[in-house]
Amino acid sequence: MKAALIGEKLGHSYSKWIHEISFEKQGIAVSYDLLEISKEDLKNKGKSILSLYDGYNVTIPYKVEILSHIDVISEEAKRIGAVNTLVKTGKQWMGKNTDYFGFSKLLESIDINLKDKEAVVLGTGGASRAVITCLADKGCSSIYVVSRFPSSVDASMLSFLEQEKAVLCDYKKLSSLQAELLVNTTPVGMFPHNEKMPIESKIIDSFNVVIDIIYNPIETTLLLEAKKQGKKTANGLMMLIYQALKAEECWLGREIEEEKCKEIIVCIENQLQKIYSL
């Protein structure tokens, strides 16, 4: 089997490394490549690009754009309106969303109860859709979605926000919001621009828990500042790993046993510790 990740810029990605560790632990021979594709090439050559591999992951900024190049969309991805995994079914491509599963597992890992709590999500991209849907299902009483350019948010996203009963806010309103949870789904602070932060540090005090779904660097400037202020924090690594494992289940057509998942996660975490201690 041959699989690949489609994205515009992939220098930050751990996906190839994670999938290679996972498949090795499962004793499966799979090659995994990173395909950096321009927006123009995806638009004009999408179908021919999809003919190159047996399965795909999709990342920034194509989780919504890829919809026009596939044949079928799963029910969970249809609700979310974004796809991060492509599965070949006969001669057709089905789009699935495993980000939802990954984010749900991340929330479980930090033992956070969001029932009747408020949450704020930064960003309106493809990843934010899965996060917002998951937060709605976890019972959040209110979900505020912050954009620096709310007037530029497209009709599809506006319809999605209405469906999930989420409120679109201008960035200027962020300073007046208070909530249990803040989630950054924007790429601000991602490698190689590690020094950047999507909000001012004084705003962090309005939240008890701060999650940044960025995983490279492991601790963004946002998370480091939140830790300084005594907040509970989490990065996006657990989300990345679990969405990857769920994608593999989709490609292989079978579940990966929980014990094997734990073994893979421990192996990845040990490797990261070695990398960051160098």
Salt bridges, closest charged atoms under 4 A:
GLU20 OE2 - LYS16 NZ 2.83
ASP41 OD1 - LYS45 NZ 3.71
ASP71 OD1 - LYS47 NZ 3.65
GLU75 OE2 - LYS78 NZ 3.46
ASP99 OD2 - LYS63 NZ 2.55
GLU108 OE1 - LYS105 NZ 3.65
ASP137 OD1 - ARG79 NH2 2.88
GLU164 OE1 - ARG79 NH2 2.87
GLU200 OE1 - LYS202 NZ 3.88
ASP205 OD1 - LYS231 NZ 3.50
GLU219 OE2 - LYS227 NZ 2.52
GLU248 OE2 - HIS19 ND1 2.65
GLU249 OE1 - LYS246 NZ 3.21
GLU259 OE2 - LYS262 NZ 3.85
GLU263 OE2 - LYS25 NZ 3.99
GLU263 OE1 - LYS260 NZ 3.33
